[in-house]
Amino acid sequence: MTFDPSTLKALCFDVQGTLVDFHTPVIEAGEALAARRQFVADWSEIIVRWRAGYRVGMDAILAGNRGWTSTDTIYREALDTLLQDYPWAQRVSTEDRDLLNATWSQLRPWADTPQGLHRLRSRYLTAALSNGSMASVIRIARHGGLSFDAILTGELVKSFKPDPKVYDLAIRSLGVAPSEVMMVASHKYDLMAARARGWRTAFIARPLEFGPGATVDTAPDPAFDCHVADMGELADLLAA
């Protein structure tokens, strides 16, 4: 760690992938759907493609190529697009697709998240800072029993990370200076953008973000203030 944690006042957390596991719940929901409709699918492949389509949708908005819309809509559109490539998709109704899409609001915390977050909140202001819709992140927090002092998402400024407007939203909302807040994320682009705004940064490795056997970048990066394996280790480092 490259700084004195006593200078920190607040922590902001990415949600999907960082605090919660999206791969397992979506796999389970997909397999349940396939069993009901009697088809076989590679749901690990579908999730990778679905997340990629989600990113494409957000990037189109960030580039000014379409008007702002929530991630709930982006996920739903990306699902329809990728299902065009699978013959079995004709068995998947609109209601089925809506229910599958709703899984993104019912994600489960990683095992270390609840206790680690509780410890960190005992010492610091804590906020979710997500690209997810407000409705989705509120439901994820409630579903997983995760407590924050604030839930902030790009929806509040009609943008997405890594747009500086999202990080500036957190600074205004929490009433802290950039050097007094730390971004905690398992995605390096998110941390690089926060660092560019003067924030402290903590990389949390989530090697199972895309499931067993997937390639995930968990290598330490000296650009970040600390690199941890889980939320408990972060709480230890920050004396919480």
BELLINBEL-V414623 format. One line per field, one symbol per residue. phi: phi as a letter, one per 30 degrees, with the letter a starting at -180 (. if undefined). A space follows every 50 residues. Layout:
phi->???
This chain:
phi->.cadddddbbbccdcdjdcbdcddddedddddddddcibcbcdddddedd dddddddddddddidaddbddedddddddedddddbeddddcdededddd ddedcbdcddeddeddddddddcbdbbdbbdddeeddddddddciccbda cbbeedbhabdceeedddededdcibdedcbcccaccdddddddedcjdd bbccdbdcecjeiddbdcdebddcdabbdadddddddchc
